[in-house]
C-alpha cells in the first residue's frame, strides 16, 4: 500500500493503561474508580500540561491510600495552589463521589 502526502496521519489515543503503573491501576480497581483513570489523566494534562509519574502512597496508621499524580511545579506558589484548587474542584465532576484516592503533587524540576 502506498501513502500519499495528502493522507491524514493516524491518531492513536493514549489510554490510562499506557501511563499508569499496574500498582496504581490495582489500587484504583480496589477503590472502584478504575474506570475514571482516563478522565483523571486527561484532566491532569489539561490543567498542569503534563505529569511525570503516578505513584501509590499508603499510610497504614490512618488507613489512607492515595494515587498521586506528580506534576511539574509552576513559577509561583500561588500558581501551584490555583491549579491544585482547580484540579480538585474538577475532580468532583469527574468522579461522582469523593476523590479521596487521588492527589496531585507539584514537584520541583531536578
C-alpha positions as CSV (number, residue, x, y, z in Angstrom):
1,X,0.0,0.0,0.0
2,X,1.3,3.4,-0.8
3,X,0.7,6.6,1.1
4,X,0.0,9.9,-0.5
5,X,1.2,13.2,1.1
6,X,-2.5,14.2,1.4
7,X,-3.4,11.3,3.6
8,X,-4.0,12.4,7.2
9,X,-2.0,11.0,10.0
10,X,-3.4,8.3,12.2
11,X,-4.2,9.5,15.7
12,X,-3.7,6.8,18.4
13,X,-5.3,7.8,21.7
14,X,-3.2,7.1,24.9
15,X,-5.3,5.4,27.5
16,X,-4.6,5.3,31.2
17,X,-3.1,1.8,31.0
18,X,-0.3,3.3,28.9
19,X,0.7,5.8,31.5
20,X,-0.5,4.4,34.8
21,X,1.7,1.8,36.5
22,X,0.0,-1.5,37.4
23,X,0.0,-0.9,41.2
24,X,-1.9,2.4,40.7
25,X,-4.4,0.6,38.4
26,X,-4.8,-2.1,41.0
27,X,-5.4,0.5,43.8
28,X,-8.0,2.3,41.6
29,X,-9.7,-1.0,40.9
30,X,-9.7,-1.8,44.7
31,X,-11.5,1.5,45.4
32,X,-13.9,1.2,42.5
33,X,-12.6,4.1,40.5
34,X,-10.5,2.4,37.8
35,X,-13.0,3.5,35.1
36,X,-12.2,7.1,35.9
37,X,-8.5,6.9,35.3
38,X,-8.6,8.1,31.7
39,X,-10.6,11.1,32.7
40,X,-8.2,11.9,35.6
41,X,-5.2,11.6,33.2
42,X,-6.9,14.0,30.7
43,X,-7.9,16.5,33.4
44,X,-4.3,16.4,34.9
45,X,-2.8,17.1,31.5
46,X,-5.4,19.8,30.7
47,X,-4.7,21.8,34.0
48,X,-1.0,21.1,34.5
49,X,0.2,20.4,31.0
50,X,1.8,17.1,32.0
51,X,2.7,14.8,34.8
52,X,6.0,13.0,35.4
53,X,4.7,9.9,37.1
54,X,2.0,8.3,39.1
55,X,2.6,6.6,42.4
56,X,0.6,5.0,45.3
57,X,1.1,6.2,48.8
58,X,-0.3,4.2,51.8
59,X,-0.4,5.3,55.4
60,X,-1.5,2.3,57.4
61,X,-1.6,4.2,60.6
62,X,-4.6,6.3,59.3
63,X,-5.8,3.8,56.7
64,X,-5.2,6.3,53.9
65,X,-4.3,5.3,50.4
66,X,-3.7,7.8,47.6
67,X,-2.9,7.6,43.9
68,X,-0.6,10.6,43.4
69,X,-0.1,12.4,40.1
70,X,3.3,14.1,40.2
71,X,3.1,17.3,38.2
72,X,5.8,19.9,37.4
73,X,5.8,22.9,39.8
74,X,4.8,26.2,38.2
75,X,6.5,29.6,38.6
76,X,4.9,30.6,41.9
77,X,3.3,29.0,44.9
78,X,0.1,31.0,44.1
79,X,0.0,29.4,40.6
80,X,0.5,26.0,42.0
81,X,-2.2,26.5,44.6
82,X,-4.6,27.9,42.0
83,X,-4.1,24.9,39.7
84,X,-4.4,22.5,42.6
85,X,-7.7,24.1,43.6
86,X,-9.0,24.0,40.1
87,X,-7.9,20.3,39.7
88,X,-9.6,19.4,43.0
89,X,-12.9,21.0,42.0
90,X,-12.9,19.5,38.6
91,X,-12.2,16.0,40.1
92,X,-15.6,16.2,41.8
93,X,-17.1,16.5,38.3
94,X,-15.0,13.5,37.0
95,X,-15.7,11.1,39.9
96,X,-19.3,11.2,41.2
97,X,-18.1,10.6,44.8
98,X,-15.3,12.0,46.9
99,X,-12.0,11.7,45.1
100,X,-10.1,10.6,48.3
101,X,-8.0,8.3,46.3
102,X,-6.4,10.9,44.1
103,X,-4.0,13.7,45.0
104,X,-1.8,15.9,42.9
105,X,1.8,16.7,44.0
106,X,3.8,19.5,42.5
107,X,7.5,18.6,42.3
108,X,10.4,20.9,41.5
109,X,12.4,20.3,38.4
110,X,15.6,18.4,39.1
